[in-house]
């Protein structure tokens, strides 16, 4: 499968020296570290060859570099097109991931959300988070209708798996 990732130029230069790209703890906001650790735990459970690296975030659709938000304004970066097999990536719903990041229960319906808030559900918040990986099921619920927006993570990308390198300056 073809995936895309935006990386800071320093990450790319380091990857070229090492021969592979890997996630880096230094680029994770402290407030998000617990969520990243949870994702890494999921990667350990769901990806056979995952080695415990911090995640590299991937997109299933090529991002538009004319848009802002990829990096800080005027920073140098690269858009990488990578070829990975299904068993090397963990795909999830981008919007649902934000509930994990913000430490919220991932409800399928308003009623379920109310039940959770009233402490009338046996499901824990962390158990609800696994729903981010069942993105087709999420779309069946009114709460989650809308355009499908998927993301993926992997632990490491060998340079030989990179098919395109497009340098850019962030807007």
C-alpha positions, 0 to 999 in steps of 0.5 A, a space after each residue: 500500500 502507498 502511504 504519505 508522511 510529512 517529516 521535518 528536514 532534520 528527521 529526514 537527514 537523520 533517516 538518511 544517515 541511519 538508513 531508516 526513519 523512526 518516530 522520535 520522543 522529542 517531537 511529542 507534546 508532553 500532554 500527548 505522551 500518554 496517548 502515544 504510549 497507548 498507541 504504542 501498546 496497541 501497535 505491540 498487540 496488533 503489528 507482528 513485527 513492531 519493535 517498540 519505536 515511537 510511531 511514525 504518522 502516515 496518511 492514506 491520501 497525499 496531503 496538499 502541501 499548499 495548505 498550512 498546518 503540516 509544520 510550523 510556518 517557514 520550516 523546511 520539511 519533506 513529503 515522503 511517499 512510502 510503500 508498506 504492506 498491510 501488516 506493517 501499519 495500524 490504520 485508525 480514524 483520524 477524528 476518533 483519535 482526537 478523543 484518545 488524545 484528549 482523554 475522552 470516552 469514545 461513544 458511538 451514540 449520544 445515549 452511550 455518552 450519557 450512560 458513560 457520564 452517569 457511570 452506567 456502562 461496564 466499558 472503560 474509557 480505554 476500552 472505548 478507544 480501541 474503536 478508532 481501529 474499527 473505522 468502518 463500524 464507526 461510520 454506521 453511527 450518526 455520531 460518526 457520519 461524514 467524510 472518512 478521514 483515516 490515518 496510520 502508524 508504523 514503527 520504522 520505515 527503511 529508506 528503501 521503502 521510500 518512493 518519493 521525496 518532495 522537499 517543501 517550506 511550510 506555510 
